[in-house]
Amino acid sequence: MFVGNEEKVYILDKAEGNAAQVGGHPAWGSVWDMNTHQAQVMDVRSNVFCSSGMHLPNGSFIALGGNGAVGRGGNIGSQAVDGGYYGIWDSEYDDFDGARAIRVLNPCHSSDNMQSSQCTWFDDDTKLAMQRRRWYSAAEPTGTGEVVIIGGFVNGGYINRNYPNIDPATQGGAADSTYEFFPARSDPLQTFQFLVQTSGLNAYAHTFLMASGKMFVQANISTVLWDYNANSETPLPGMPGNVVRVYPASGAVAMLPLTPANNYLQTVLFCGGSDMPDQAWGNYSFPFINTWDYPASKDCQRITPEPTDGSAAAYEQDDDMLDGRTMGQFVLLPDGTMLVVNGGLNGTAGYSQATGQTFSFSDMPFGESLASGPVGTPAIYDPSKPKGSRWSNQGLGTTSIPRLYHSSAILLPDGSVLIAGSNPNVDVNLTTVFPTTYKAEIFYPPYFAAKTRPVPSGIPNTITYGGNAFDITIPASSYSGSANDAADKTTVVLQRGGFTTHAMNMGQRLLQLNNTYTVQQDGSILLHVAQAPPNPNLFQPGPAFLFVVVNGIPSNGTYLIVGNGQIGTQPTSAASVLPSNVRLDSVSGSADSSSTKPGTTDSGSGTDNASSNGATSHTGAIIGGVVGAIAVIGILGALIGICLARRRRQSSGASTGSASSYPMTSSGGAGIGAAALGARGVRSSDSSAFVPLQQDNHSQAWNASSVSLNAPYRDMEDERRSGNGMSMDYDPYASQPLHAQQQQQGGAQYRY
C-alpha cells in the first residue's frame, strides 16, 4: 500500500483468485478513497507479488519487480519458459511475468477521470523494465530522487539460498547480488559484495540513506555503510545476539524521528525478528525446523551509523519490546512516537507445505503459515522517554484479526493508521487457520481522544532545502490554556509513510522543521517555520504530509512536495533564519479544555468503537473498507472499477468469480538434497518451494533515453490506443506474447 495523496490509498496484491474481477480476470489492484471508505478495482498487467516500491520526486510512485505469472493454486502460469520454472502469462488469471516490471502510477483525485491513462497503472516491460529479474528486492531513494534497486531473488523461495551454501553469489542463478538504478544508468551492473556476504538472508534488505549520501544497509546479521556510486563498503558491527531482522525474520525497523533537538542525527531502531541458528533457516523450499514453535525475538537495538562526535558506530541495546514479534511493523506517528503493530509471537514470515521436521502438509498445524501466535495488541515506543520506559501498550485496544504474512500498515493524513492484509497462503484460502484476509482496520492513536484538533492555515505547496522561512497560523480555537504554553509545545513535522509491504515501509521518514513563534493578541499563534535542512539526503525529494502538532495533538496532514519535483541535483540554499519567539502572558486559547486533552498509553482502556472521537485508542474494522469492499461486494467493485480497455483472448479460461478455497497442488520435481530431509517432491508454485534454477541474464533494459520520467505518460500518449497503456505495435493479448518469441538460453541447473 501507499498513500497517493490526501484522498487515495493504492493497494497491490499478488495475482491470485480474488473474487473481485477486473477486465474479466481476478483483480490484484485497487484504490481506496479515504473519504467514502469505498474501493475501486484497478487493472495491473503483471504479477506484483513481493515487489518493492518507492515514491518519485514529482509525487508518482513505482512498483518494482515481482514474480512470474501464476494460475490457480499458485501454479506456474499456463505459458511457461526456462524449462517450465516460471510463467510469462496465465490464461485464467491473465497475469504476466512481473519480475522485471517497473510499474508507474500518478496518484489522482476523485475529480479526475480515474479511468484515463493518466490515473491508471503503466505496466509494460517492453517499454520500461529493470535489467534483472528481482523479487523481494530493496529500494531506497537518493538525494537526487533516483532509486537504488538492490538484490532480490530471481525466482521464488523461502530464503534465497541452497543448503549447504556453496554458491553465495548467484545460488545457481536464482539469486541476484547486483544493484541498478531508476532511472537506469548506462554503467554496467555491478555486484554488491554485501549481498554475497549475507547470502540467503538478504531479501528486502533494510536500507537508509545517510546524511553523507552513503547508504546504511543491514541484512542477515551484518551491517555496512555503502557508497553506491563507488560501490565501496565500510563494514559496521554485526547485529548483537545474531538476531536476523530482514525477511523472513521480519523485524520492525525504522529510522527515529529527525528533529532539531537531536540535530537531525540519524539513528535506526531494530526490534524483533528471529535468532534462529543458521541451519534452521533451510533453503529455497522451506525452513529446516518447525518455525511456529520457535519464539520471535523481543530484542531492540539502535545504531547511529554516522556519529558526529568522533566515536565509532556501534549498536546500543534499547528497551525490549513488550512482546516478541516476527512481522511487527513500525509506523511513525506525527507526535514523534512510533507505533508497532501486527505480527506473531513465534516463527517467521513466508509459507510452505512442509518443513525439515514436518514432511506432510496434513501435519502442518497452521496450514501453510510458518508463524503462530498472532499479536493483536499494538504498542507505542516513545524515543523521548528515558531508557527503561519507552514502551507501553496500556489503553490500546486489541484486534481479533491475525495480521501475519503479507500484512501492511500505513499512516493516513488524519493521523490514524490503516492496517490491512494477512495471507500466508499460496492462493486465496478462506477456511484455513490463518485465512486470506480482506477486512481492513483503522487504528486510532491516543491523540484521537482529543475532540479539538489544530486547524492551521498558510501551509505551502512545496518545501525547499533551505531558503526563506514561511508562516503558519494556528487560530485560538485550536487549543486551550495558555498561548505561551501551547506555542512552546507546538511542532511542525514532515511525514512520509513510504511504500509498505511485508511489515516494512520503504522510504518512511519523519523530519521536524525548526520553528519559532509569535503569540498574537487575538490568541492566534503565528509559527515561523524553517524550510527543510539544506541537505536532501536527510529527507529525499518527493511527496510528504505536513502536520502541525499542538500539545501532542496533530492537525490533519497537508499534502505537499519536498524539493523541485524533478530527478536530479536538488537546489539548496542557506538554512532558514528564524526570528526570536514573541510571547504574551495574558493570552489563551478559546477551545474547551476538555476537548484538547490527548489520550495516554499509561492508563485507560481500549474500545472497538469505530468513531474517531472520545476513545483513548482503538482498532475498528472499516465498514466496506479497502480490500473488504473488493471481497464482500466484488460485483460492485467490478462495476465501478477502473478497467483498462483490452482485447481478450477467446481461448482464455473462465474467470473465477467465487471466493472458494483452492486446493493445494503438488508436482514431482527433484528431491531435496539434504539427507536429513528425506527424498520427497517439491511443490511447483510461485514462492515457497521453488527449486533453484539457471536464469537468463537480461542485458537489454529500458534506459533514460527512451522515456521521460518527469512525465512518465506524456511522451507515449501518441502510442496509446483507447487509453489502454499499450503501444500500437504490441498487443500483449495476442496469441503469442512477445516473451514467448524470445530465444531462451540454457536449461535449469540444480545445486544441492
C-alpha positions in Angstrom: 0.0 0.0 0.0 0.9 3.6 -0.3 -0.9 6.9 0.3 -1.0 8.6 -3.1 -2.4 12.0 -2.0 -4.8 13.4 0.6 -7.7 11.3 -0.8 -6.4 8.0 -2.1 -4.6 4.9 -0.8 -3.4 2.5 -3.5 -3.3 -1.2 -2.8 -1.5 -4.0 -4.6 -2.0 -7.7 -4.1 -0.3 -10.8 -5.6 -2.0 -12.3 -8.6 -4.4 -14.9 -7.1 -8.0 -16.0 -7.1 -9.7 -12.9 -5.6 -13.4 -12.8 -6.1 -13.3 -9.2 -7.3 -12.9 -9.1 -11.1 -11.5 -6.5 -13.5 -11.4 -6.9 -17.2 -12.7 -10.5 -16.9 -10.0 -11.8 -14.5 -9.3 -11.6 -10.8 -8.2 -8.2 -9.6 -5.0 -7.6 -7.7 -5.0 -3.8 -7.6 -7.4 -1.3 -6.1 -7.6 2.3 -5.0 -9.4 3.2 -1.7 -11.0 6.6 -1.0 -10.4 7.8 2.5 -13.5 10.0 2.5 -16.0 7.4 1.3 -14.3 4.2 2.5 -15.0 2.7 -0.9 -12.6 0.8 -3.1 -12.4 0.6 -6.9 -10.5 -2.2 -8.5 -7.7 -1.3 -10.8 -6.1 -3.4 -13.6 -2.5 -4.2 -13.2 -0.9 -6.2 -16.0 1.8 -8.2 -14.3 2.2 -10.2 -11.0 3.2 -7.7 -8.3 3.8 -10.4 -5.7 6.6 -9.4 -3.3 7.6 -6.3 -5.3 9.4 -3.3 -3.8 8.4 0.3 -4.5 9.2 3.9 -3.9 8.0 7.5 -4.5 9.4 9.8 -7.1 10.2 13.5 -6.7 7.1 14.5 -8.6 4.7 12.5 -6.5 4.5 9.5 -8.7 5.2 6.0 -7.4 6.9 3.0 -8.9 6.4 -0.7 -8.1 9.5 -2.7 -8.9 9.7 -6.4 -9.9 7.6 -9.2 -8.5 7.0 -12.8 -9.5 6.4 -14.8 -12.6 2.9 -15.4 -13.9 0.8 -17.8 -11.9 -2.5 -19.5 -12.1 -5.0 -21.3 -9.8 -3.4 -22.8 -6.7 -0.3 -20.7 -7.2 0.9 -23.0 -10.0 3.2 -21.6 -12.7 1.3 -19.8 -15.4 0.0 -21.7 -18.4 2.6 -20.2 -20.7 6.0 -21.1 -19.0 9.6 -20.7 -20.1 13.1 -21.7 -18.9 12.3 -25.4 -18.5 8.8 -24.6 -17.0 10.2 -22.9 -13.9 8.4 -19.6 -14.3 5.4 -18.4 -16.2 5.2 -15.4 -18.6 1.4 -15.5 -18.8 -1.5 -17.4 -17.4 -4.7 -18.0 -19.4 -7.1 -18.0 -16.3 -5.7 -15.3 -14.1 -4.4 -13.3 -17.1 -1.3 -12.1 -15.2 2.0 -11.5 -16.9 5.5 -12.1 -15.5 6.3 -9.2 -13.3 9.8 -9.9 -12.2 11.4 -7.2 -14.3 8.5 -4.8 -14.3 8.7 -1.1 -13.4 5.1 0.0 -12.9 4.4 3.7 -12.7 1.4 5.4 -11.2 0.4 9.1 -11.0 -2.0 9.4 -8.0 -5.2 11.1 -8.9 -8.2 12.7 -7.2 -11.9 11.9 -7.4 -12.4 15.0 -9.5 -10.0 13.5 -12.1 -11.0 10.9 -14.8 -9.9 7.9 -12.8 -10.2 5.8 -16.0 -7.8 7.8 -18.0 -4.2 6.7 -18.7 -3.0 9.5 -16.5 -4.6 7.8 -13.5 -4.0 4.1 -14.1 -1.0 1.9 -13.8 1.5 2.0 -16.6 2.8 -1.6 -16.7 4.6 -2.6 -19.9 8.0 -4.2 -19.7 8.6 -3.7 -23.4 8.8 0.0 -22.6 10.0 0.1 -19.1 11.9 -2.7 -17.3 14.7 -3.5 -15.0 17.8 -5.2 -16.3 17.4 -8.2 -13.9 14.5 -10.2 -12.5 14.0 -9.0 -8.9 11.7 -10.5 -6.3 12.0 -9.2 -2.7 14.4 -6.5 -3.8 15.1 -3.5 -1.7 14.6 0.1 -2.9 15.9 3.3 -1.4 15.8 6.9 -2.9 18.8 9.1 -3.1 19.1 12.8 -2.5 18.6 13.4 -6.2 15.4 11.4 -6.4 17.0 8.4 -8.1 16.0 5.0 -6.7 18.6 2.3 -6.0 17.2 -1.2 -6.5 19.1 -3.8 -4.6 19.4 -7.6 -5.0 16.5 -9.9 -4.7 15.5 -13.4 -5.8 15.5 -14.3 -9.5 12.7 -16.7 -8.7 10.8 -17.8 -5.7 11.7 -19.4 -2.4 11.5 -19.2 1.4 15.0 -17.8 1.5 17.3 -17.2 -1.4 19.9 -19.9 -1.0 20.6 -23.6 -1.4 21.9 -25.6 1.6 24.8 -26.1 2.0 25.6 -22.7 0.7 28.3 -23.4 -1.8 27.4 -20.6 -4.3 26.7 -17.4 -2.2 26.9 -15.0 -5.2 24.2 -16.5 -7.5 22.8 -19.7 -6.0 22.8 -21.4 -9.3 21.3 -18.3 -10.9 18.3 -18.0 -8.7 19.6 -15.1 -6.5 20.9 -11.8 -7.7 23.6 -9.9 -5.9 23.7 -6.8 -8.2 22.0 -3.4 -8.0 20.7 -1.0 -10.5 19.1 2.4 -10.7 15.8 4.1 -11.7 16.3 6.0 -14.0 18.7 3.4 -15.4 22.3 4.4 -15.6 24.4 3.5 -18.6 27.1 1.8 -16.4 27.3 -2.0 -16.4 25.6 -3.7 -13.5 27.9 -4.3 -10.5 27.8 -6.9 -7.7 27.1 -5.6 -4.3 29.5 -7.7 -2.3 27.5 -7.3 0.9 24.7 -9.3 -0.7 27.2 -12.1 -1.3 28.3 -11.9 2.3 24.7 -12.1 3.5 23.7 -14.8 1.1 20.4 -16.4 1.9 19.1 -13.8 4.3 19.2 -10.5 2.4 15.7 -10.3 0.9 14.2 -6.9 1.4 17.4 -5.6 2.9 17.0 -2.7 5.3 18.3 0.4 3.6 18.5 4.0 4.8 20.2 6.9 3.0 22.5 8.8 5.3 23.3 12.5 5.6 26.7 11.8 3.9 24.9 10.4 0.8 26.1 6.9 1.7 23.6 4.2 2.4 23.2 2.2 5.6 22.3 -1.4 4.7 21.5 -4.3 7.1 20.8 -7.9 6.2 21.3 -11.3 7.8 23.4 -10.4 10.8 25.7 -8.0 9.0 25.7 -4.2 8.6 27.5 -2.0 6.2 27.8 1.7 5.2 27.8 1.7 1.4 28.9 4.2 -1.2 26.7 3.0 -4.1 28.3 5.3 -6.6 31.8 4.0 -6.0 30.5 0.6 -4.9 32.7 0.6 -1.8 31.7 -0.7 1.6 32.7 0.2 5.2 31.8 -2.7 7.5 29.9 -1.8 10.6 29.4 -4.0 13.7 27.3 -7.1 13.3 23.8 -7.4 14.8 24.2 -8.3 18.5 22.8 -11.7 19.5 22.7 -12.8 15.9 19.1 -11.6 15.6 18.0 -11.6 11.9 15.8 -8.6 11.1 15.2 -9.0 7.3 12.6 -11.1 5.7 11.5 -13.7 6.6 12.6 -12.9 10.2 10.9 -9.6 9.5 11.7 -7.4 12.5 10.2 -4.0 12.9 12.8 -1.4 11.6 12.6 2.3 11.2 14.7 5.5 11.5 13.9 7.5 14.6 12.3 10.9 14.0 14.8 13.6 12.8 14.5 16.7 15.0 16.3 19.9 15.7 16.8 18.6 19.3 18.8 15.7 18.0 20.5 17.9 15.4 18.9 15.6 12.7 21.3 12.8 13.7 20.1 9.6 12.0 19.5 6.6 14.3 17.9 3.4 13.1 15.9 1.2 15.5 15.7 -2.6 15.1 13.1 -4.6 17.1 12.1 -8.2 16.9 12.8 -10.8 14.3 14.4 -14.1 15.0 17.7 -15.5 16.3 17.2 -19.0 14.8 20.5 -20.7 14.1 21.8 -20.5 10.5 20.9 -24.1 9.6 17.4 -23.7 10.8 16.6 -21.2 8.0 16.9 -24.0 5.5 16.8 -23.3 1.8 14.5 -22.1 -1.1 12.0 -24.8 -0.3 11.3 -24.3 3.4 12.9 -23.9 6.9 14.6 -27.0 8.3 12.7 -26.6 11.7 9.1 -26.1 12.7 9.4 -22.3 12.9 6.0 -21.9 14.5 7.5 -23.4 17.7 10.4 -21.0 17.8 9.8 -17.8 19.7 10.3 -14.5 17.9 12.8 -12.0 19.5 11.9 -9.2 21.8 15.3 -7.6 21.4 15.7 -4.0 20.3 18.9 -2.5 19.1 19.6 1.0 17.8 22.6 2.3 15.9 23.8 5.7 14.7 25.7 4.9 11.5 27.4 8.3 11.2 28.2 9.6 14.7 29.2 13.3 14.7 31.1 13.1 18.0 34.1 11.2 16.5 33.0 7.9 18.0 32.7 4.7 16.1 29.3 3.4 15.0 28.0 0.8 17.4 24.8 -1.0 18.2 23.2 0.0 21.6 20.8 -2.2 23.5 17.4 -0.5 23.7 14.3 -1.5 25.7 12.9 -4.8 24.8 9.5 -4.9 23.2 6.6 -6.0 25.3 6.1 -9.0 23.1 8.4 -10.9 20.8 7.3 -10.2 17.2 8.0 -11.5 13.8 6.4 -9.4 11.1 5.9 -6.5 13.5 5.9 -3.1 11.8 6.8 0.4 12.8 4.7 3.3 11.8 6.0 6.8 12.6 3.3 9.0 14.2 3.2 12.8 13.9 3.6 13.3 17.6 7.1 11.7 17.4 6.2 8.3 18.8 6.4 5.1 16.9 3.6 2.6 16.7 4.3 -1.1 16.3 1.5 -3.3 15.0 0.9 -6.8 13.6 3.0 -9.9 13.7 3.3 -13.2 15.5 4.9 -14.4 18.7 6.5 -17.4 17.0 8.1 -18.3 13.7 8.7 -16.3 10.6 7.1 -14.8 7.5 6.6 -17.0 4.5 4.5 -20.0 3.8 5.2 -23.6 2.9 3.6 -27.1 2.8 6.4 -28.7 4.7 9.4 -28.1 6.8 12.6 -30.1 7.5 10.8 -31.6 10.5 7.2 -31.9 9.2 7.1 -33.8 5.9 3.4 -33.9 5.3 1.2 -30.9 4.6 -1.6 -32.7 6.6 0.6 -32.4 9.7 1.2 -28.7 9.4 -0.7 -27.2 12.4 -1.3 -23.8 11.0 -1.9 -24.6 7.3 0.8 -23.1 5.2 1.7 -20.4 7.8 5.2 -20.6 9.2 4.2 -18.3 12.1 1.8 -18.7 15.0 0.5 -16.7 18.0 -0.8 -13.5 16.3 0.0 -10.4 18.4 -3.3 -8.4 18.4 -2.3 -5.5 20.8 -0.3 -2.6 19.3 2.5 -0.9 21.3 3.9 2.5 21.2 7.6 3.4 21.5 8.4 6.9 22.7 12.1 7.8 21.8 11.8 11.0 24.0 11.4 8.9 27.2 14.3 7.7 29.3 15.6 4.2 28.7 13.6 1.6 30.6 10.3 3.4 30.0 10.0 3.7 26.2 7.3 1.0 25.5 3.7 1.0 26.5 0.5 -0.7 25.3 -1.8 0.3 28.2 -5.1 1.7 27.0 -4.6 0.3 23.5 -7.3 -1.9 22.1 -6.7 -5.4 20.8 -7.8 -6.7 17.4 -9.1 -10.2 16.9 -7.8 -10.3 13.3 -4.5 -12.1 12.8 -2.1 -10.0 10.8 0.7 -12.3 9.7 2.5 -12.8 6.4 1.5 -10.2 3.8 0.3 -7.6 6.2 0.8 -3.9 5.9 0.1 -0.7 7.9 0.5 3.0 6.9 -0.3 6.4 8.4 -3.3 8.2 6.9 -3.4 12.0 6.6 -5.8 12.3 9.6 -3.2 10.7 11.8 -4.9 7.3 12.0 -3.2 4.1 10.8 -4.6 1.8 8.1 -4.0 -1.9 8.7 -4.7 -4.5 6.1 -3.7 -7.8 4.7 -2.5 -11.2 6.1 -2.4 -14.1 3.7 0.1 -16.9 4.5 -1.4 -18.9 1.6 -0.3 -19.7 -1.9 -3.7 -18.7 -3.2 -7.0 -17.4 -1.8 -8.0 -19.7 1.2 -10.9 -18.6 3.4 -11.1 -21.7 5.5 -7.6 -22.3 6.8 -6.3 -21.4 10.3 -4.9 -18.1 9.1 -7.0 -17.3 6.1 -6.8 -14.8 3.2 -7.9 -11.6 5.0 -9.8 -8.9 3.2 -11.0 -7.0 6.2 -9.1 -3.8 6.9 -8.8 -1.9 10.2 -8.0 1.6 11.3 -6.0 2.2 14.4 -6.7 5.5 16.2 -3.7 6.5 18.3 -4.2 8.1 21.8 -4.3 11.6 20.4 -7.8 10.8 18.9 -9.2 11.2 22.4 -9.0 14.9 21.8 -12.1 16.3 20.1 -10.5 19.5 19.1 -7.6 19.4 16.7 -5.4 22.2 15.3 -6.6 23.8 12.1 -3.5 25.6 10.7 -3.5 27.8 7.7 -0.8 29.1 5.4 0.9 25.8 4.7 2.8 26.0 1.4 2.5 23.5 -1.5 6.3 22.9 -1.6 9.1 22.7 0.8 12.6 23.7 -0.3 16.0 22.6 1.0 17.0 25.8 2.9 15.8 29.3 2.0 13.3 31.7 3.3 11.1 30.7 6.2 7.3 30.7 6.0 4.5 31.4 8.4 1.7 29.1 9.6 -1.3 30.5 11.6 -2.9 28.5 14.4 -6.2 30.0 15.5 -7.1 30.4 19.1 -9.9 27.9 18.6 -7.3 25.1 18.0 -6.1 24.9 21.6 -7.0 25.7 25.2 -5.0 27.2 28.1 -2.0 29.5 27.9 -1.0 30.6 24.4 2.6 30.7 25.5 2.5 27.1 26.7 0.7 25.9 23.5 3.3 27.7 21.4 6.1 26.1 23.4 4.6 22.7 22.8 4.0 23.1 19.0 6.0 21.2 16.4 5.8 21.1 12.6 6.7 17.8 11.0 7.1 16.3 7.6 6.0 12.7 7.4 6.3 10.2 4.6 4.6 6.9 5.1 6.5 5.2 2.3 5.7 2.1 0.3 4.5 -0.5 2.8 4.7 -4.2 2.2 5.6 -7.3 4.2 5.8 -5.5 7.5 8.1 -2.7 6.3 7.7 0.8 5.0 10.4 1.6 2.3 11.1 5.3 2.3 9.3 6.1 5.6 10.7 9.1 7.4 9.7 11.9 9.8 11.5 15.2 10.0 10.6 18.0 12.3 11.1 21.5 10.8 12.6 24.1 13.1 10.2 26.9 14.2 9.8 29.9 16.4 6.5 31.7 17.1 4.7 35.0 17.7 1.7 34.9 20.1 -0.8 37.4 18.8 -3.4 39.5 20.8 -6.4 37.5 19.5 -4.9 34.3 20.8 -3.7 33.0 17.4 -0.2 31.7 17.2 1.9 32.7 14.2 4.5 30.0 13.6 7.7 31.0 11.8 8.8 27.8 10.1 12.1 26.9 8.6 12.4 25.1 5.3 13.9 21.6 5.4 17.6 21.5 6.2 19.7 22.2 3.1 20.7 18.5 2.7 18.3 16.4 0.5 19.8 13.2 1.9 18.0 13.8 5.2 14.6 13.8 3.6 14.7 12.8 0.0 12.7 14.8 -2.6 9.1 13.8 -3.2 5.6 13.8 -1.7 5.0 14.2 2.1 2.4 15.4 4.5 3.0 18.3 6.8 1.4 18.1 10.3 1.2 20.8 12.9 1.2 19.2 16.4 0.0 21.2 19.4 0.3 19.7 22.9 0.7 16.3 21.3 -2.4 16.6 19.1 -1.7 16.7 15.3 -3.7 18.6 12.7 -4.7 16.8 9.6 -1.8 16.4 7.3 -1.4 18.7 4.3 0.0 17.1 1.1 3.0 18.9 -0.4 6.1 18.2 -2.4 9.6 18.4 -0.9 12.2 19.6 -3.4 11.8 20.7 -7.0 9.8 17.8 -8.2 12.4 16.5 -10.6 15.0 13.8 -10.6 18.4 15.5 -10.4 20.5 17.6 -8.0 18.2 19.5 -5.8 18.6 23.2 -5.4 19.8 24.2 -1.9 20.0 27.5 0.0 21.3 28.5 3.3 19.4 27.3 6.3 16.4 29.4 7.2 16.9 32.2 9.7 14.1 32.5 12.2 13.1 35.4 14.4 13.0 35.1 18.2 9.9 34.0 20.0 7.3 36.7 20.9 5.2 35.8 24.0 2.1 37.3 25.5 1.4 36.2 29.1 -2.3 37.2 29.1 -3.5 35.3 26.0 -5.2 31.9 26.0 -6.9 29.6 23.5 -10.6 29.6 23.2 -11.2 25.8 22.8 -12.9 23.8 25.6 -10.1 22.5 27.8 -11.8 19.1 28.0 -11.7 18.7 24.2 -7.9 19.2 23.8 -6.6 16.5 26.0 -4.8 13.8 24.2 -5.1 10.2 25.4 -2.3 8.3 27.0 -0.9 4.8 26.8 -0.3 4.8 30.5 -3.9 4.3 31.5 -7.4 3.8 30.1 -9.0 1.0 28.2 -9.4 0.2 24.5 -12.7 0.0 22.6 -13.8 -1.3 19.3 -15.9 1.8 18.6 -15.0 3.0 15.1 -15.6 6.6 16.0 -12.5 8.8 15.9 -13.6 10.8 18.9 -13.7 10.0 22.6 -11.7 6.8 22.7 -8.3 6.5 24.1 -7.2 4.3 21.3 -8.7 1.5 19.4 -8.8 -0.7 16.3 -12.0 -0.8 14.4 -13.0 -2.6 11.2 -13.7 -0.3 8.3 -17.2 -0.9 7.1 -17.0 -1.8 3.4 -13.3 -0.8 3.6 -10.3 -1.2 1.5 -9.9 -4.8 0.4 -13.1 -5.6 2.2 -15.1 -3.8 -0.5 -13.4 -5.9 -3.1 -14.2 -9.2 -1.3 -17.6 -8.6 0.1 -19.1 -6.5 -2.7 -16.9 -7.7 -5.5 -19.7 -7.2 -8.1 -20.0 -3.6 -7.2 -16.2 -3.2 -7.3 -16.2 -4.6 -10.8 -18.9 -2.3 -12.0 -17.2 0.9 -10.7 -13.7 -0.5 -11.2 -11.1 1.2 -13.3 -10.9 -1.2 -16.3 -8.3 -0.7 -19.0 -9.7 -1.3 -22.5 -8.1 -4.5 -23.6 -8.6 -7.2 -26.2 -9.3 -10.6 -24.7 -8.1 -14.0 -25.8 -11.1 -16.0 -27.0 -9.2 -19.1 -25.7 -8.8 -17.7 -22.1 -10.1 -19.9 -19.3 -13.2 -19.0 -17.4 -12.6 -16.4 -14.7 -13.3 -17.4 -11.2 -15.9 -15.2 -9.5 -16.1 -17.2 -6.3 -14.0 -16.8 -3.2 -13.7 -20.5 -2.6 -10.6 -22.1 -1.1 -8.3 -23.6 -3.7 -6.8 -27.0 -3.1 -3.0 -27.1 -2.7 -1.3 -28.9 -5.6 2.0 -30.7 -5.7 4.2 -31.8 -8.5 7.0 -34.3 -8.7 10.2 -32.3 -9.0 13.6 -33.1 -7.8 14.2 -34.3 -4.3 15.7 -32.1 -1.6 19.4 -32.6 -1.4 19.9 -32.5 2.4 19.8 -36.2 3.5 18.1 -35.3 6.8 15.1 -34.1 5.0 14.4 -37.2 3.1 13.6 -37.6 -0.6 10.3 -36.1 -1.5 8.8 -33.9 -4.2 8.8 -30.1 -4.1 5.7 -28.2 -4.9 5.9 -26.2 -8.1 4.4 -22.9 -7.0 5.1 -19.2 -7.2 7.1 -18.7 -4.0 7.7 -21.1 -1.2 9.1 -24.1 -2.8 11.0 -23.2 -6.0 13.9 -25.3 -6.9 16.9 -23.1 -7.8 17.4 -22.7 -11.4 19.6 -21.0 -14.0 18.1 -17.8 -15.4 18.8 -15.8 -18.5 20.8 -12.6 -18.0 18.7 -9.9 -19.5 21.2 -7.4 -20.9 18.7 -5.3 -22.7 16.7 -2.9 -20.5 14.9 0.4 -20.7 17.2 3.4 -20.2 16.6 7.1 -19.7 16.8 7.9 -23.4 13.5 6.2 -24.3 11.0 7.5 -21.8 10.7 10.8 -19.8 10.5 10.1 -16.1 9.2 13.5 -15.1 6.2 12.9 -17.3 6.1 9.1 -17.5 3.0 9.1 -19.7 3.2 12.2 -21.8 5.8 11.1 -24.3 3.9 7.9 -25.1 0.5 9.4 -25.4 0.5 9.1 -29.2 1.3 5.4 -28.9 -1.8 4.7 -26.8 -4.9 3.2 -28.2 -8.2 3.9 -26.3 -6.2 4.8 -23.2 -5.1 1.2 -22.7 -1.5 1.9 -21.9 -0.1 -0.3 -24.6 1.8 0.6 -27.7 0.3 0.4 -31.2 2.6 -2.2 -32.4 2.4 -4.5 -29.4 -0.6 -6.4 -28.3 0.0 -8.3 -25.0 -3.1 -10.3 -25.5 -2.2 -11.7 -28.9 -1.9 -15.4 -29.2 1.9 -15.4 -28.7 3.1 -12.9 -26.1 6.4 -11.2 -27.0 8.4 -13.1 -24.4 7.4 -16.4 -25.9 9.2 -15.5 -29.1 12.4 -14.7 -27.4 15.1 -17.4 -27.5 15.6 -19.0 -24.1 19.2 -19.8 -23.3 20.2 -22.7 -21.1 18.1 -25.1 -19.0 17.5 -25.5 -15.4 20.5 -26.2 -13.2 20.2 -27.6 -9.7 22.6 -27.3 -6.9 22.2 -29.0 -3.5 
